[in-house]
């Protein structure tokens, strides 16, 4: 199936509590956004099976339930995520498949004026596999940028923009749940905008769920500490926090700060255990 990406996602509501994962249905077959159908047809990628097994796909990263590939098409590099099995939601607490959430999440962010990838195609088949195709975002990963030996003022500018982005993102009730710097990009060529990728865990709720925001900010803090010196971290974290709490003053209390610090320690312990297992 082909057509326009629907502009408004109908969210699935949790039966207990009202929080949600935004999602658009990914129907059996392949839906291609207008403007891309011609190029998919010319490349012989007009249905789900052709795209899933195409030799054009180059493995970029593999995970237990999915892989991420790159594909060159029409002079652009596209990213293709293949989800190998849909859990079919046997229990209410399992989140929906990431392809559905990314498909709709990109639309939600763009409607809000936030930068992310352009969704290109999505689909699924009767076996439970699903796929989502997206454009490559411009710029450099923020963790790579902050790790450079560059003037402090340059880093402060990026962190300021990141703080405005995070505050705007969270003020909409959104939570990324994997909000590490490697999933955020800085594009100095386009007026210094920040973009976010990897939306498969995106959540949205009203009113704002503070515990979700704490997790996101803790992930930012943990990944920032990995690339900044202690002196840089101290100064830049203050810049970030002043901007962020100006928009979300409810997050500025000592209690919230303490919970963020506790969460950073939890992430560090978890990361240490994962790395220890990997080295054995």
N, C-alpha and C positions, 0 to 999 in steps of 0.2 A: 504494500500500500504506500502511496506517496501523497504528499500534501504539505500544507503549511504547518509549522510548529504552532500548536495552540498557545495562545498568549496567556491564558489563565489556567493554572493547575487546580484541579479539585483535590484537596488534601484528604488523605485517609486519617480518620480520627481514632486515637486509642479509645477502646471501650471504657477504660477506667482512667480518668484524669484529664482528658482533653488535649494532651500534647500530641504532636503529629509529625509524620514524615510527609512532606509535600511530594506528590507523584502524579504523573500522567501515565495512563495505561500504555504499555508496550505490547501491541497486538502481535499475533502470529503473523510472520512475514516480515517485510522490511519497509519502514516508512522513511522517506528521504525528503529533506527540506527543499522547498522550491528554490531553484537556482543551482542545485547540485544534481538533480535527476539525470540531466543530460550526460554529465561526466561519469556517473556511475554506470549508465547504460552503455556508453562507449567503451568502458573498461570491462564490461561483462560482469558487473557487480550489482545487478538489479534485483536479486532476491537474496534472502537470508543465507541459504546454503552456499551460494557463490561467494559471498563476502566472507563468511566464516572460514572457509577453507582456501581462500585466495593465497596464491604464492606472493602476492604483493605485500602481505603482512609480514613485518619483521619484528620478532619478539624483542621487546624493550625491557619488560620485567614480568616475572612469574610469581604468583601467589597461590595459596592452596585452592581458592575457589574461583580464581580469575587470572587472566593474563592481560598485559598491556602491550599493544603493538603499535608500530608506526607504519604509515602508508603514504606514498607519494601519489598525489592525484591533482591534475590541473595546475601543476607547478607549486602546490602547497603540501606541507607536511601535516598529515592528519593523525590523530591518536585514536586507536580503536581498542576499546575494552571489551573483552569476551568473558562473560560470566558463565561458568560451566554447568551450574545446576541451580535452578530456582527451588528454594525450600518449600514453596507452595504454602507457606504460612500454616504449619500444623499447630502452632500455638500462638496466642495473641501477642506474646511479648517479643516474638521474632520480628525484626525490621524487614521491610520490603526489599526486594532485590535492588542493588545499587544502580542498575541501568535505568530503572524507572525514576529513581530519585534524581539522578544527574540530568535526565532528559527534561524534567520539570524544573529542577533547581536553577538551571541556567536561565530559563525564562523568567523566573521570579527575581533573580539578581539583576538581570538586565532591565526589567520593568522598574526596579528600584534605583536604577542609575549606577549600579555597582558593576565592576568589570570582571568578566570571566570568559571562558571559551565560548565560541559559537557552536551550538549543537548542529550536527549535519545529518545524522541518520540514527535510527534505533529500530530494534526488532527483536523477535523471539521465535522459538519453534516449539512444537508439541512436546519435545523431550525436556523442556524446562531451561534450555540454554537461552541466553539473551545477549544482546550486543548494543553498544552505543558508540557513535563516531563523533569526534569533535575536532575543532581547529586547534592549532597550537597557539598559546597566548604569547604575546610579545614581551620582551624584556628578559631579565635575569632573575634567578631565584634569590630571594632576599637574604637567605643565609649565606649564599656565595658572595653577594655584594658586601654584606657587613663584615665578612671575613677578610676583605681586601685591606691592604695597607694604604689607606686613603685618608685625606683630612677629616677630622672629627665633624666638621660642619656638614660634609656630604652625608655622613651616617646619620646625623641629627635630622637632616631634611627627610631622609627615607623613613626614619622612625616616626617623625611627625605625620607624614602621609599615612603610614601604617596605622597609627593611633586613630586618625580620623576615619579610616576605612573600617577598622574593628569596631569603633563606637557606632558608626552608622549601621553596620552589619548587625550588631547585637541589639541596637535600638529597634530594629524591625522584628525582633523576636527570633532571629535566626541564630543557629549554633552549628558550627562546622563539625565538631567532635574529633577532628584530626588537624587542628589548627597550628601545625608546626610551620616554621619559616620556609621549609622546603616546598610547601604548597602555596606559597605566596610569591608573587612576581612583582618586580619594580621595572617600569619602562620609562626611562629618563627621556626618551625621544618623543613620547606622547604626553608632554606636560607633566611628567613624573607621576603617572597613575599606578595604582596598586591593583593587581588582579589576583583572584583565588581560583584554584583548581581542585580536583578530587572531591567532588560534591556528593559521593555516594552515601555518606552518613548525615547529610544535611537534615536538620530539624528546624521546625518553626512552631512557636507557641505564643499565645496571648492570654494572660500577661507573661512578661519575660520570666524565664526560669533561671534564677540566679545560679543554681548549681551547674547548669550547662555553661554559663558564661565563665564561671570559675575554672572549669575544665579547659575551655578554649584559651583563656589568658595564661593559665599555668603551662599549657603546651607551648605558647609563644615564649614565655619566660625561660622555660627549660632549653628550648632550641636556641634562644638568644645567648644564653650563658655559654653555650658550646662554641660560639664564634667570636665573642667579645672578651676583651680583657676586663679584669675586675673594675678598673677605673672607668672604662667605657660603659660597662653595664650599669654602674651606679648612676652616672649622669643621664644615660639614655633612657633608663627605666623611669626616672623622674619626669623626663620630657613626655614619654608615652603616657604615664599615669595622669599627669596634669590635663592633657588633652582628652584622654579617654573619659575621665570622671567629670569633666566639664559637661559632657553630653549625658553621662550616666552617673549622676551623683549618688544614686543608691548603691553603687559599687565601691564608693570611696571610704566606707567605714573600716575601722581597725579590725573588726571581726571578719569582713570579707578578705582583707589583705592577709590575715592569718590563715584563712582557709585556702587561699591561693598558694601561700608558701608551703603549707602542708601538702597540697596536691603536687607541687613541684618535687618535693621529696619523694612522694609516692611514685611519680613518673621515673625519677632517677633510680629508685630501687628496682622498679620493674625493668627498666632498660638495662641495668647492670646484670640482672638475672638472665635476660635474653642473650646478652653478649657473652656471658659466662657459658651458657649452654652451647652457643654456636662455636665457641673456641674448643670445646671438648671433643 
